[in-house]
Every structure is written in structure tokens, then in C-alpha cells.
Amino acid sequence: MVVVSLLGTAAALWGATKVSWGSDHQLGSSFDAVALLALASVAGVFAVNGWVRRCLGAVIAVAGGFVCWQAIAAPGGENLLSGRGLALLGGVLFLAAGVLVVRYATTLPAMGARYQLVDAERRSGDPDKDMWDDLSHGEDPTRNERGT
């Protein structure tokens, strides 16, 4: 859901830069950078974990609120079927994605989580597998408990 929201944000904001805003064409072009931020956030959300992910979610939510504010406060007509409407849609999606990231930060998958080390106390009973696990933990499996 987060990825779909972020990709939808990027598409909507990119689209907002390509269509007419009515009397003010300059405002729409300022959303290119925010569209790139939305695309970068897709990778960022899964590259970090814990409190860093929550901070990233807060940044995403604030950026979404900023986009919504810019779209609403822009001078010109109130036509939501123009660049203004696309920007507002992108802002709402960005805000929603940020809230979802903050809310579900601990349950979202993370890159490399599959390869995290297992606890040293959990032994499999297979000496070969245990030896490789010891190597992964930085222990020398050729040394026995007596230090030889």
C-alpha cells in the first residue's frame, strides 16, 4: 500500500507539472523535485528500519501536507480537473503514505532482513550448519572451549 501511494504521488505530481494550472504556469513546475522525493522514498522506506523509518515517514507526511497546502493556496481558478487537482491528489497520497510508514514502521519489510544473523543460542543440532553460523557470528569454529 505504501509503495502504491508513493508511486501514485510521483505520477500525480509529475502529471501536475505537465498540464495547465490556469493563470500561473510556474507553480506546477516546482513539483518536479517533490515527485523525485516520492520516488526516492520508495527505496528509502525499505532501506531503513526502526526510528529512522519513523522519521522518514514523518518527513514524507510533512512533504505531503506541504504539497496539499501549495495546491490549495495557489492563485488562480478552483478547477480541480487541472494541475491543481493532480497536485492535491499527489499531496493527499504522499500524506497518507507518510502516515502509513509511521504507523506500520515495525511491520514493514526491510531490505536485508532475510539475511540477519540468527541468535547464537539457537543451535540446529547439525554440526556443519552450526559451524557456518559460528562463522557468521565472528567466532572461530576450530577453537574449542579450552582455547586451543
Secondary structure, DSSP 8 states (H G I E B T S, - for coil): -HHHHHHHHHHHHHHHHHS--TT--HHHHTTHHHHHHHHHHHHHHHH--THHHHHHHHHHHHHHHHHHHHHHH-SS---TTSHHHHHHHHHHHHHHHHHHHHHTTTTS--TTGGG----TT---S-HHHHHHHHHHTT--TTS-TT--
